[in-house]
Amino acid sequence: MLSGKTNGVKSYSANTTTKLGDVEALTKQAQVDLATGMPGNGDAAMILRRLKVYVFTTRVPKPACRFEYCGRCFAQLVLQQASS
């Protein structure tokens, strides 16, 4: 998840969840160019060095039922948070 831009460089927040395709694209950008010995994108290479990637392979099933909600109760919750 992008948290903002600084000097044209995308910055990432510390606690994010991203799709595997995005990490693979970042890995492709950071590949070393054999002609120069340097990564194709230095920013991507730096992010990958500092990035901790946890791969989850077990899907968690969605809950079978949905809970009913009350518009009045939700409004009270929101208004209580807004007043504090």
HTML snippet that shows the backbone in 3Dmol.js (N, CA, C, O; Angstrom):
<script src="https://3Dmol.org/build/3Dmol-min.js"></script>
<div id="view" style="width:600px;height:400px;position:relative"></div>
<script>
const pdb = `
ATOM      1  N   MET A   1       0.842  -1.171   0.000  1.00  0.00           N
ATOM      2  CA  MET A   1       0.000   0.000   0.000  1.00  0.00           C
ATOM      3  C   MET A   1       0.887   1.232   0.000  1.00  0.00           C
ATOM      4  O   MET A   1       1.831   1.325   0.783  1.00  0.00           O
ATOM      5  N   LEU A   2       0.589   2.157  -0.858  1.00  0.00           N
ATOM      6  CA  LEU A   2       1.371   3.371  -0.934  1.00  0.00           C
ATOM      7  C   LEU A   2       0.909   4.345   0.128  1.00  0.00           C
ATOM      8  O   LEU A   2      -0.290   4.550   0.317  1.00  0.00           O
ATOM      9  N   SER A   3       1.859   4.941   0.819  1.00  0.00           N
ATOM     10  CA  SER A   3       1.494   5.898   1.845  1.00  0.00           C
ATOM     11  C   SER A   3       1.736   7.332   1.399  1.00  0.00           C
ATOM     12  O   SER A   3       1.376   8.262   2.121  1.00  0.00           O
ATOM     13  N   GLY A   4       2.322   7.534   0.254  1.00  0.00           N
ATOM     14  CA  GLY A   4       2.546   8.884  -0.216  1.00  0.00           C
ATOM     15  C   GLY A   4       3.705   8.927  -1.193  1.00  0.00           C
ATOM     16  O   GLY A   4       4.288   7.896  -1.529  1.00  0.00           O
ATOM     17  N   LYS A   5       4.039  10.141  -1.651  1.00  0.00           N
ATOM     18  CA  LYS A   5       5.165  10.298  -2.567  1.00  0.00           C
ATOM     19  C   LYS A   5       6.120  11.324  -1.997  1.00  0.00           C
ATOM     20  O   LYS A   5       5.708  12.322  -1.405  1.00  0.00           O
ATOM     21  N   THR A   6       7.393  11.063  -2.184  1.00  0.00           N
ATOM     22  CA  THR A   6       8.416  11.992  -1.742  1.00  0.00           C
ATOM     23  C   THR A   6       9.463  12.101  -2.842  1.00  0.00           C
ATOM     24  O   THR A   6      10.131  11.117  -3.161  1.00  0.00           O
ATOM     25  N   ASN A   7       9.611  13.270  -3.416  1.00  0.00           N
ATOM     26  CA  ASN A   7      10.590  13.499  -4.475  1.00  0.00           C
ATOM     27  C   ASN A   7      10.451  12.509  -5.619  1.00  0.00           C
ATOM     28  O   ASN A   7      11.453  12.081  -6.192  1.00  0.00           O
ATOM     29  N   GLY A   8       9.224  12.141  -5.958  1.00  0.00           N
ATOM     30  CA  GLY A   8       9.003  11.219  -7.054  1.00  0.00           C
ATOM     31  C   GLY A   8       9.209   9.761  -6.702  1.00  0.00           C
ATOM     32  O   GLY A   8       9.001   8.890  -7.547  1.00  0.00           O
ATOM     33  N   VAL A   9       9.614   9.471  -5.465  1.00  0.00           N
ATOM     34  CA  VAL A   9       9.837   8.092  -5.034  1.00  0.00           C
ATOM     35  C   VAL A   9       8.641   7.655  -4.208  1.00  0.00           C
ATOM     36  O   VAL A   9       8.243   8.353  -3.275  1.00  0.00           O
ATOM     37  N   LYS A  10       8.068   6.513  -4.538  1.00  0.00           N
ATOM     38  CA  LYS A  10       6.931   6.010  -3.786  1.00  0.00           C
ATOM     39  C   LYS A  10       7.420   5.492  -2.446  1.00  0.00           C
ATOM     40  O   LYS A  10       8.400   4.749  -2.378  1.00  0.00           O
ATOM     41  N   SER A  11       6.738   5.883  -1.384  1.00  0.00           N
ATOM     42  CA  SER A  11       7.113   5.381  -0.065  1.00  0.00           C
ATOM     43  C   SER A  11       6.036   4.426   0.417  1.00  0.00           C
ATOM     44  O   SER A  11       4.855   4.605   0.117  1.00  0.00           O
ATOM     45  N   TYR A  12       6.440   3.427   1.153  1.00  0.00           N
ATOM     46  CA  TYR A  12       5.531   2.394   1.615  1.00  0.00           C
ATOM     47  C   TYR A  12       5.437   2.443   3.131  1.00  0.00           C
ATOM     48  O   TYR A  12       6.439   2.645   3.817  1.00  0.00           O
ATOM     49  N   SER A  13       4.221   2.256   3.655  1.00  0.00           N
ATOM     50  CA  SER A  13       4.068   2.227   5.101  1.00  0.00           C
ATOM     51  C   SER A  13       4.544   0.884   5.628  1.00  0.00           C
ATOM     52  O   SER A  13       4.622  -0.084   4.871  1.00  0.00           O
ATOM     53  N   ALA A  14       4.860   0.813   6.901  1.00  0.00           N
ATOM     54  CA  ALA A  14       5.488  -0.368   7.478  1.00  0.00           C
ATOM     55  C   ALA A  14       4.551  -1.567   7.560  1.00  0.00           C
ATOM     56  O   ALA A  14       4.992  -2.695   7.337  1.00  0.00           O
ATOM     57  N   ASN A  15       3.297  -1.365   7.867  1.00  0.00           N
ATOM     58  CA  ASN A  15       2.372  -2.478   8.059  1.00  0.00           C
ATOM     59  C   ASN A  15       1.380  -2.536   6.909  1.00  0.00           C
ATOM     60  O   ASN A  15       0.258  -2.040   7.017  1.00  0.00           O
ATOM     61  N   THR A  16       1.797  -3.138   5.819  1.00  0.00           N
ATOM     62  CA  THR A  16       0.917  -3.213   4.675  1.00  0.00           C
ATOM     63  C   THR A  16       0.742  -4.649   4.217  1.00  0.00           C
ATOM     64  O   THR A  16       1.553  -5.524   4.519  1.00  0.00           O
ATOM     65  N   THR A  17      -0.305  -4.860   3.500  1.00  0.00           N
ATOM     66  CA  THR A  17      -0.554  -6.146   2.871  1.00  0.00           C
ATOM     67  C   THR A  17      -0.630  -5.882   1.383  1.00  0.00           C
ATOM     68  O   THR A  17      -1.293  -4.940   0.947  1.00  0.00           O
ATOM     69  N   THR A  18       0.033  -6.691   0.617  1.00  0.00           N
ATOM     70  CA  THR A  18       0.017  -6.492  -0.828  1.00  0.00           C
ATOM     71  C   THR A  18      -0.160  -7.823  -1.526  1.00  0.00           C
ATOM     72  O   THR A  18       0.042  -8.877  -0.923  1.00  0.00           O
ATOM     73  N   LYS A  19      -0.531  -7.782  -2.771  1.00  0.00           N
ATOM     74  CA  LYS A  19      -0.727  -8.990  -3.541  1.00  0.00           C
ATOM     75  C   LYS A  19       0.618  -9.512  -4.043  1.00  0.00           C
ATOM     76  O   LYS A  19       1.566  -8.750  -4.228  1.00  0.00           O
ATOM     77  N   LEU A  20       0.678 -10.810  -4.256  1.00  0.00           N
ATOM     78  CA  LEU A  20       1.904 -11.455  -4.706  1.00  0.00           C
ATOM     79  C   LEU A  20       2.373 -10.881  -6.036  1.00  0.00           C
ATOM     80  O   LEU A  20       3.575 -10.756  -6.268  1.00  0.00           O
ATOM     81  N   GLY A  21       1.435 -10.534  -6.907  1.00  0.00           N
ATOM     82  CA  GLY A  21       1.800  -9.962  -8.201  1.00  0.00           C
ATOM     83  C   GLY A  21       2.586  -8.668  -8.069  1.00  0.00           C
ATOM     84  O   GLY A  21       3.490  -8.410  -8.863  1.00  0.00           O
ATOM     85  N   ASP A  22       2.249  -7.847  -7.067  1.00  0.00           N
ATOM     86  CA  ASP A  22       2.970  -6.594  -6.841  1.00  0.00           C
ATOM     87  C   ASP A  22       4.396  -6.861  -6.377  1.00  0.00           C
ATOM     88  O   ASP A  22       5.325  -6.172  -6.797  1.00  0.00           O
ATOM     89  N   VAL A  23       4.572  -7.859  -5.510  1.00  0.00           N
ATOM     90  CA  VAL A  23       5.911  -8.204  -5.032  1.00  0.00           C
ATOM     91  C   VAL A  23       6.734  -8.778  -6.175  1.00  0.00           C
ATOM     92  O   VAL A  23       7.926  -8.491  -6.288  1.00  0.00           O
ATOM     93  N   GLU A  24       6.106  -9.587  -7.023  1.00  0.00           N
ATOM     94  CA  GLU A  24       6.820 -10.144  -8.177  1.00  0.00           C
ATOM     95  C   GLU A  24       7.239  -9.047  -9.146  1.00  0.00           C
ATOM     96  O   GLU A  24       8.333  -9.105  -9.707  1.00  0.00           O
ATOM     97  N   ALA A  25       6.383  -8.046  -9.349  1.00  0.00           N
ATOM     98  CA  ALA A  25       6.736  -6.920 -10.221  1.00  0.00           C
ATOM     99  C   ALA A  25       7.911  -6.137  -9.642  1.00  0.00           C
ATOM    100  O   ALA A  25       8.799  -5.704 -10.376  1.00  0.00           O
ATOM    101  N   LEU A  26       7.910  -5.961  -8.341  1.00  0.00           N
ATOM    102  CA  LEU A  26       9.011  -5.275  -7.674  1.00  0.00           C
ATOM    103  C   LEU A  26      10.304  -6.070  -7.827  1.00  0.00           C
ATOM    104  O   LEU A  26      11.366  -5.493  -8.058  1.00  0.00           O
ATOM    105  N   THR A  27      10.216  -7.383  -7.700  1.00  0.00           N
ATOM    106  CA  THR A  27      11.380  -8.250  -7.865  1.00  0.00           C
ATOM    107  C   THR A  27      11.923  -8.155  -9.293  1.00  0.00           C
ATOM    108  O   THR A  27      13.137  -8.132  -9.497  1.00  0.00           O
ATOM    109  N   LYS A  28      11.031  -8.100 -10.271  1.00  0.00           N
ATOM    110  CA  LYS A  28      11.454  -7.990 -11.666  1.00  0.00           C
ATOM    111  C   LYS A  28      12.175  -6.666 -11.912  1.00  0.00           C
ATOM    112  O   LYS A  28      13.173  -6.622 -12.633  1.00  0.00           O
ATOM    113  N   GLN A  29      11.668  -5.589 -11.313  1.00  0.00           N
ATOM    114  CA  GLN A  29      12.300  -4.282 -11.481  1.00  0.00           C
ATOM    115  C   GLN A  29      13.683  -4.241 -10.840  1.00  0.00           C
ATOM    116  O   GLN A  29      14.565  -3.520 -11.306  1.00  0.00           O
ATOM    117  N   ALA A  30      13.872  -5.011  -9.779  1.00  0.00           N
ATOM    118  CA  ALA A  30      15.133  -4.966  -9.034  1.00  0.00           C
ATOM    119  C   ALA A  30      16.180  -5.933  -9.581  1.00  0.00           C
ATOM    120  O   ALA A  30      17.291  -5.988  -9.054  1.00  0.00           O
ATOM    121  N   GLN A  31      15.851  -6.697 -10.626  1.00  0.00           N
ATOM    122  CA  GLN A  31      16.818  -7.646 -11.166  1.00  0.00           C
ATOM    123  C   GLN A  31      18.069  -6.931 -11.644  1.00  0.00           C
ATOM    124  O   GLN A  31      18.016  -5.813 -12.155  1.00  0.00           O
ATOM    125  N   VAL A  32      19.192  -7.604 -11.465  1.00  0.00           N
ATOM    126  CA  VAL A  32      20.482  -7.030 -11.840  1.00  0.00           C
ATOM    127  C   VAL A  32      20.657  -7.127 -13.345  1.00  0.00           C
ATOM    128  O   VAL A  32      20.437  -8.182 -13.939  1.00  0.00           O
ATOM    129  N   ASP A  33      21.054  -6.020 -13.954  1.00  0.00           N
ATOM    130  CA  ASP A  33      21.362  -5.983 -15.379  1.00  0.00           C
ATOM    131  C   ASP A  33      22.735  -6.603 -15.580  1.00  0.00           C
ATOM    132  O   ASP A  33      23.717  -6.128 -15.010  1.00  0.00           O
ATOM    133  N   LEU A  34      22.815  -7.648 -16.377  1.00  0.00           N
ATOM    134  CA  LEU A  34      24.079  -8.360 -16.562  1.00  0.00           C
ATOM    135  C   LEU A  34      25.145  -7.497 -17.226  1.00  0.00           C
ATOM    136  O   LEU A  34      26.337  -7.701 -16.993  1.00  0.00           O
ATOM    137  N   ALA A  35      24.738  -6.546 -18.041  1.00  0.00           N
ATOM    138  CA  ALA A  35      25.702  -5.691 -18.727  1.00  0.00           C
ATOM    139  C   ALA A  35      26.387  -4.719 -17.778  1.00  0.00           C
ATOM    140  O   ALA A  35      27.581  -4.450 -17.914  1.00  0.00           O
ATOM    141  N   THR A  36      25.634  -4.191 -16.814  1.00  0.00           N
ATOM    142  CA  THR A  36      26.207  -3.181 -15.918  1.00  0.00           C
ATOM    143  C   THR A  36      26.509  -3.710 -14.524  1.00  0.00           C
ATOM    144  O   THR A  36      27.312  -3.128 -13.795  1.00  0.00           O
ATOM    145  N   GLY A  37      25.867  -4.813 -14.152  1.00  0.00           N
ATOM    146  CA  GLY A  37      26.042  -5.344 -12.802  1.00  0.00           C
ATOM    147  C   GLY A  37      25.249  -4.573 -11.755  1.00  0.00           C
ATOM    148  O   GLY A  37      25.409  -4.810 -10.558  1.00  0.00           O
ATOM    149  N   MET A  38      24.396  -3.655 -12.196  1.00  0.00           N
ATOM    150  CA  MET A  38      23.596  -2.831 -11.295  1.00  0.00           C
ATOM    151  C   MET A  38      22.125  -3.243 -11.431  1.00  0.00           C
ATOM    152  O   MET A  38      21.713  -3.740 -12.479  1.00  0.00           O
ATOM    153  N   PRO A  39      21.335  -3.034 -10.366  1.00  0.00           N
ATOM    154  CA  PRO A  39      19.909  -3.344 -10.489  1.00  0.00           C
ATOM    155  C   PRO A  39      19.229  -2.403 -11.488  1.00  0.00           C
ATOM    156  O   PRO A  39      19.644  -1.257 -11.660  1.00  0.00           O
ATOM    157  N   GLY A  40      18.193  -2.902 -12.133  1.00  0.00           N
ATOM    158  CA  GLY A  40      17.455  -2.084 -13.089  1.00  0.00           C
ATOM    159  C   GLY A  40      16.809  -0.883 -12.430  1.00  0.00           C
ATOM    160  O   GLY A  40      16.766   0.196 -13.020  1.00  0.00           O
ATOM    161  N   ASN A  41      16.305  -1.050 -11.216  1.00  0.00           N
ATOM    162  CA  ASN A  41      15.679   0.031 -10.473  1.00  0.00           C
ATOM    163  C   ASN A  41      16.245  -0.013  -9.058  1.00  0.00           C
ATOM    164  O   ASN A  41      15.940  -0.930  -8.295  1.00  0.00           O
ATOM    165  N   GLY A  42      17.053   0.953  -8.712  1.00  0.00           N
ATOM    166  CA  GLY A  42      17.706   0.982  -7.405  1.00  0.00           C
ATOM    167  C   GLY A  42      16.736   1.089  -6.245  1.00  0.00           C
ATOM    168  O   GLY A  42      16.962   0.506  -5.184  1.00  0.00           O
ATOM    169  N   ASP A  43      15.643   1.842  -6.444  1.00  0.00           N
ATOM    170  CA  ASP A  43      14.642   1.981  -5.381  1.00  0.00           C
ATOM    171  C   ASP A  43      13.967   0.643  -5.098  1.00  0.00           C
ATOM    172  O   ASP A  43      13.752   0.280  -3.942  1.00  0.00           O
ATOM    173  N   ALA A  44      13.634  -0.087  -6.163  1.00  0.00           N
ATOM    174  CA  ALA A  44      13.005  -1.389  -5.987  1.00  0.00           C
ATOM    175  C   ALA A  44      13.954  -2.355  -5.282  1.00  0.00           C
ATOM    176  O   ALA A  44      13.525  -3.134  -4.431  1.00  0.00           O
ATOM    177  N   ALA A  45      15.231  -2.309  -5.628  1.00  0.00           N
ATOM    178  CA  ALA A  45      16.213  -3.177  -4.986  1.00  0.00           C
ATOM    179  C   ALA A  45      16.340  -2.855  -3.497  1.00  0.00           C
ATOM    180  O   ALA A  45      16.448  -3.762  -2.672  1.00  0.00           O
ATOM    181  N   MET A  46      16.326  -1.556  -3.152  1.00  0.00           N
ATOM    182  CA  MET A  46      16.422  -1.150  -1.749  1.00  0.00           C
ATOM    183  C   MET A  46      15.193  -1.612  -0.968  1.00  0.00           C
ATOM    184  O   MET A  46      15.313  -2.106   0.153  1.00  0.00           O
ATOM    185  N   ILE A  47      14.015  -1.449  -1.562  1.00  0.00           N
ATOM    186  CA  ILE A  47      12.785  -1.873  -0.886  1.00  0.00           C
ATOM    187  C   ILE A  47      12.810  -3.371  -0.644  1.00  0.00           C
ATOM    188  O   ILE A  47      12.449  -3.830   0.439  1.00  0.00           O
ATOM    189  N   LEU A  48      13.235  -4.141  -1.644  1.00  0.00           N
ATOM    190  CA  LEU A  48      13.273  -5.592  -1.480  1.00  0.00           C
ATOM    191  C   LEU A  48      14.261  -6.029  -0.409  1.00  0.00           C
ATOM    192  O   LEU A  48      14.024  -7.015   0.289  1.00  0.00           O
ATOM    193  N   ARG A  49      15.369  -5.302  -0.275  1.00  0.00           N
ATOM    194  CA  ARG A  49      16.338  -5.656   0.778  1.00  0.00           C
ATOM    195  C   ARG A  49      15.741  -5.465   2.165  1.00  0.00           C
ATOM    196  O   ARG A  49      16.051  -6.221   3.087  1.00  0.00           O
ATOM    197  N   ARG A  50      14.897  -4.470   2.314  1.00  0.00           N
ATOM    198  CA  ARG A  50      14.332  -4.158   3.628  1.00  0.00           C
ATOM    199  C   ARG A  50      12.963  -4.789   3.868  1.00  0.00           C
ATOM    200  O   ARG A  50      12.467  -4.786   4.994  1.00  0.00           O
ATOM    201  N   LEU A  51      12.358  -5.326   2.823  1.00  0.00           N
ATOM    202  CA  LEU A  51      11.010  -5.851   2.899  1.00  0.00           C
ATOM    203  C   LEU A  51      10.997  -7.260   3.472  1.00  0.00           C
ATOM    204  O   LEU A  51      11.790  -8.111   3.067  1.00  0.00           O
ATOM    205  N   LYS A  52      10.107  -7.499   4.401  1.00  0.00           N
ATOM    206  CA  LYS A  52       9.898  -8.842   4.930  1.00  0.00           C
ATOM    207  C   LYS A  52       8.657  -9.401   4.250  1.00  0.00           C
ATOM    208  O   LYS A  52       7.560  -8.866   4.413  1.00  0.00           O
ATOM    209  N   VAL A  53       8.826 -10.459   3.501  1.00  0.00           N
ATOM    210  CA  VAL A  53       7.715 -11.046   2.760  1.00  0.00           C
ATOM    211  C   VAL A  53       7.300 -12.328   3.455  1.00  0.00           C
ATOM    212  O   VAL A  53       8.105 -13.244   3.624  1.00  0.00           O
ATOM    213  N   TYR A  54       6.048 -12.388   3.856  1.00  0.00           N
ATOM    214  CA  TYR A  54       5.463 -13.580   4.459  1.00  0.00           C
ATOM    215  C   TYR A  54       4.457 -14.127   3.459  1.00  0.00           C
ATOM    216  O   TYR A  54       3.496 -13.446   3.102  1.00  0.00           O
ATOM    217  N   VAL A  55       4.675 -15.346   3.012  1.00  0.00           N
ATOM    218  CA  VAL A  55       3.792 -15.956   2.020  1.00  0.00           C
ATOM    219  C   VAL A  55       2.819 -16.875   2.742  1.00  0.00           C
ATOM    220  O   VAL A  55       3.225 -17.789   3.460  1.00  0.00           O
ATOM    221  N   PHE A  56       1.536 -16.625   2.545  1.00  0.00           N
ATOM    222  CA  PHE A  56       0.494 -17.451   3.143  1.00  0.00           C
ATOM    223  C   PHE A  56      -0.116 -18.300   2.041  1.00  0.00           C
ATOM    224  O   PHE A  56      -0.500 -17.786   0.991  1.00  0.00           O
ATOM    225  N   THR A  57      -0.205 -19.607   2.285  1.00  0.00           N
ATOM    226  CA  THR A  57      -0.712 -20.505   1.247  1.00  0.00           C
ATOM    227  C   THR A  57      -2.073 -21.097   1.582  1.00  0.00           C
ATOM    228  O   THR A  57      -2.692 -21.720   0.719  1.00  0.00           O
ATOM    229  N   THR A  58      -2.555 -20.926   2.799  1.00  0.00           N
ATOM    230  CA  THR A  58      -3.848 -21.473   3.195  1.00  0.00           C
ATOM    231  C   THR A  58      -4.890 -20.365   3.169  1.00  0.00           C
ATOM    232  O   THR A  58      -4.745 -19.343   3.839  1.00  0.00           O
ATOM    233  N   ARG A  59      -5.933 -20.578   2.394  1.00  0.00           N
ATOM    234  CA  ARG A  59      -7.006 -19.584   2.333  1.00  0.00           C
ATOM    235  C   ARG A  59      -7.917 -19.756   3.536  1.00  0.00           C
ATOM    236  O   ARG A  59      -8.256 -20.875   3.921  1.00  0.00           O
ATOM    237  N   VAL A  60      -8.299 -18.657   4.112  1.00  0.00           N
ATOM    238  CA  VAL A  60      -9.234 -18.661   5.227  1.00  0.00           C
ATOM    239  C   VAL A  60     -10.629 -18.518   4.640  1.00  0.00           C
ATOM    240  O   VAL A  60     -10.894 -17.566   3.906  1.00  0.00           O
ATOM    241  N   PRO A  61     -11.525 -19.450   4.951  1.00  0.00           N
ATOM    242  CA  PRO A  61     -12.866 -19.357   4.359  1.00  0.00           C
ATOM    243  C   PRO A  61     -13.636 -18.157   4.902  1.00  0.00           C
ATOM    244  O   PRO A  61     -13.454 -17.743   6.047  1.00  0.00           O
ATOM    245  N   LYS A  62     -14.491 -17.617   4.057  1.00  0.00           N
ATOM    246  CA  LYS A  62     -15.332 -16.504   4.486  1.00  0.00           C
ATOM    247  C   LYS A  62     -16.382 -17.035   5.451  1.00  0.00           C
ATOM    248  O   LYS A  62     -16.787 -18.193   5.343  1.00  0.00           O
ATOM    249  N   PRO A  63     -16.826 -16.215   6.385  1.00  0.00           N
ATOM    250  CA  PRO A  63     -17.881 -16.650   7.304  1.00  0.00           C
ATOM    251  C   PRO A  63     -19.144 -17.028   6.541  1.00  0.00           C
ATOM    252  O   PRO A  63     -19.470 -16.424   5.520  1.00  0.00           O
ATOM    253  N   ALA A  64     -19.845 -18.029   7.045  1.00  0.00           N
ATOM    254  CA  ALA A  64     -21.028 -18.535   6.358  1.00  0.00           C
ATOM    255  C   ALA A  64     -22.182 -17.544   6.390  1.00  0.00           C
ATOM    256  O   ALA A  64     -22.936 -17.444   5.422  1.00  0.00           O
ATOM    257  N   CYS A  65     -22.331 -16.816   7.477  1.00  0.00           N
ATOM    258  CA  CYS A  65     -23.469 -15.906   7.572  1.00  0.00           C
ATOM    259  C   CYS A  65     -22.991 -14.472   7.799  1.00  0.00           C
ATOM    260  O   CYS A  65     -21.876 -14.228   8.261  1.00  0.00           O
ATOM    261  N   ARG A  66     -23.852 -13.562   7.465  1.00  0.00           N
ATOM    262  CA  ARG A  66     -23.572 -12.152   7.720  1.00  0.00           C
ATOM    263  C   ARG A  66     -24.358 -11.731   8.943  1.00  0.00           C
ATOM    264  O   ARG A  66     -25.441 -12.257   9.200  1.00  0.00           O
ATOM    265  N   PHE A  67     -23.831 -10.799   9.687  1.00  0.00           N
ATOM    266  CA  PHE A  67     -24.555 -10.326  10.858  1.00  0.00           C
ATOM    267  C   PHE A  67     -25.450  -9.159  10.465  1.00  0.00           C
ATOM    268  O   PHE A  67     -25.150  -8.402   9.541  1.00  0.00           O
ATOM    269  N   GLU A  68     -26.507  -9.040  11.161  1.00  0.00           N
ATOM    270  CA  GLU A  68     -27.425  -7.916  10.938  1.00  0.00           C
ATOM    271  C   GLU A  68     -26.862  -6.688  11.643  1.00  0.00           C
ATOM    272  O   GLU A  68     -26.275  -6.802  12.719  1.00  0.00           O
ATOM    273  N   TYR A  69     -27.034  -5.556  11.059  1.00  0.00           N
ATOM    274  CA  TYR A  69     -26.560  -4.328  11.675  1.00  0.00           C
ATOM    275  C   TYR A  69     -27.713  -3.361  11.856  1.00  0.00           C
ATOM    276  O   TYR A  69     -28.740  -3.433  11.181  1.00  0.00           O
ATOM    277  N   CYS A  70     -27.502  -2.467  12.783  1.00  0.00           N
ATOM    278  CA  CYS A  70     -28.522  -1.485  13.112  1.00  0.00           C
ATOM    279  C   CYS A  70     -27.953  -0.102  12.786  1.00  0.00           C
ATOM    280  O   CYS A  70     -26.912   0.284  13.318  1.00  0.00           O
ATOM    281  N   GLY A  71     -28.624   0.630  11.928  1.00  0.00           N
ATOM    282  CA  GLY A  71     -28.163   1.957  11.544  1.00  0.00           C
ATOM    283  C   GLY A  71     -28.074   2.905  12.725  1.00  0.00           C
ATOM    284  O   GLY A  71     -27.157   3.724  12.799  1.00  0.00           O
ATOM    285  N   ARG A  72     -29.018   2.802  13.649  1.00  0.00           N
ATOM    286  CA  ARG A  72     -29.020   3.663  14.837  1.00  0.00           C
ATOM    287  C   ARG A  72     -27.790   3.384  15.695  1.00  0.00           C
ATOM    288  O   ARG A  72     -27.129   4.314  16.156  1.00  0.00           O
ATOM    289  N   CYS A  73     -27.482   2.100  15.910  1.00  0.00           N
ATOM    290  CA  CYS A  73     -26.322   1.728  16.733  1.00  0.00           C
ATOM    291  C   CYS A  73     -25.023   2.192  16.082  1.00  0.00           C
ATOM    292  O   CYS A  73     -24.116   2.662  16.768  1.00  0.00           O
ATOM    293  N   PHE A  74     -24.931   2.061  14.761  1.00  0.00           N
ATOM    294  CA  PHE A  74     -23.735   2.505  14.050  1.00  0.00           C
ATOM    295  C   PHE A  74     -23.570   4.010  14.174  1.00  0.00           C
ATOM    296  O   PHE A  74     -22.459   4.495  14.390  1.00  0.00           O
ATOM    297  N   ALA A  75     -24.657   4.750  14.039  1.00  0.00           N
ATOM    298  CA  ALA A  75     -24.598   6.202  14.165  1.00  0.00           C
ATOM    299  C   ALA A  75     -24.141   6.610  15.560  1.00  0.00           C
ATOM    300  O   ALA A  75     -23.357   7.550  15.696  1.00  0.00           O
ATOM    301  N   GLN A  76     -24.613   5.922  16.599  1.00  0.00           N
ATOM    302  CA  GLN A  76     -24.173   6.217  17.959  1.00  0.00           C
ATOM    303  C   GLN A  76     -22.673   5.972  18.105  1.00  0.00           C
ATOM    304  O   GLN A  76     -21.971   6.768  18.728  1.00  0.00           O
ATOM    305  N   LEU A  77     -22.183   4.879  17.535  1.00  0.00           N
ATOM    306  CA  LEU A  77     -20.759   4.568  17.609  1.00  0.00           C
ATOM    307  C   LEU A  77     -19.928   5.647  16.940  1.00  0.00           C
ATOM    308  O   LEU A  77     -18.933   6.104  17.502  1.00  0.00           O
ATOM    309  N   VAL A  78     -20.326   6.055  15.750  1.00  0.00           N
ATOM    310  CA  VAL A  78     -19.592   7.072  15.017  1.00  0.00           C
ATOM    311  C   VAL A  78     -19.629   8.405  15.756  1.00  0.00           C
ATOM    312  O   VAL A  78     -18.605   9.081  15.864  1.00  0.00           O
ATOM    313  N   LEU A  79     -20.788   8.786  16.261  1.00  0.00           N
ATOM    314  CA  LEU A  79     -20.910  10.062  16.958  1.00  0.00           C
ATOM    315  C   LEU A  79     -20.110  10.077  18.260  1.00  0.00           C
ATOM    316  O   LEU A  79     -19.554  11.110  18.633  1.00  0.00           O
ATOM    317  N   GLN A  80     -20.049   8.946  18.946  1.00  0.00           N
ATOM    318  CA  GLN A  80     -19.251   8.868  20.176  1.00  0.00           C
ATOM    319  C   GLN A  80     -17.767   9.044  19.857  1.00  0.00           C
ATOM    320  O   GLN A  80     -17.052   9.723  20.593  1.00  0.00           O
ATOM    321  N   GLN A  81     -17.301   8.438  18.767  1.00  0.00           N
ATOM    322  CA  GLN A  81     -15.896   8.567  18.385  1.00  0.00           C
ATOM    323  C   GLN A  81     -15.572   9.975  17.914  1.00  0.00           C
ATOM    324  O   GLN A  81     -14.468  10.469  18.141  1.00  0.00           O
ATOM    325  N   ALA A  82     -16.529  10.624  17.259  1.00  0.00           N
ATOM    326  CA  ALA A  82     -16.298  11.970  16.765  1.00  0.00           C
ATOM    327  C   ALA A  82     -16.229  12.992  17.895  1.00  0.00           C
ATOM    328  O   ALA A  82     -15.518  13.992  17.796  1.00  0.00           O
ATOM    329  N   SER A  83     -16.973  12.732  18.968  1.00  0.00           N
ATOM    330  CA  SER A  83     -17.006  13.699  20.068  1.00  0.00           C
ATOM    331  C   SER A  83     -15.795  13.578  20.993  1.00  0.00           C
ATOM    332  O   SER A  83     -15.512  14.508  21.749  1.00  0.00           O
ATOM    333  N   SER A  84     -15.088  12.481  20.952  1.00  0.00           N
ATOM    334  CA  SER A  84     -13.925  12.329  21.851  1.00  0.00           C
ATOM    335  C   SER A  84     -12.646  12.801  21.230  1.00  0.00           C
ATOM    336  O   SER A  84     -11.592  12.735  21.863  1.00  0.00           O
TER     337      SER A  84
END
`;
const viewer = $3Dmol.createViewer("view");
viewer.addModel(pdb, "pdb");
viewer.setStyle({}, {cartoon: {color: "spectrum"}});
viewer.zoomTo();
viewer.render();
</script>
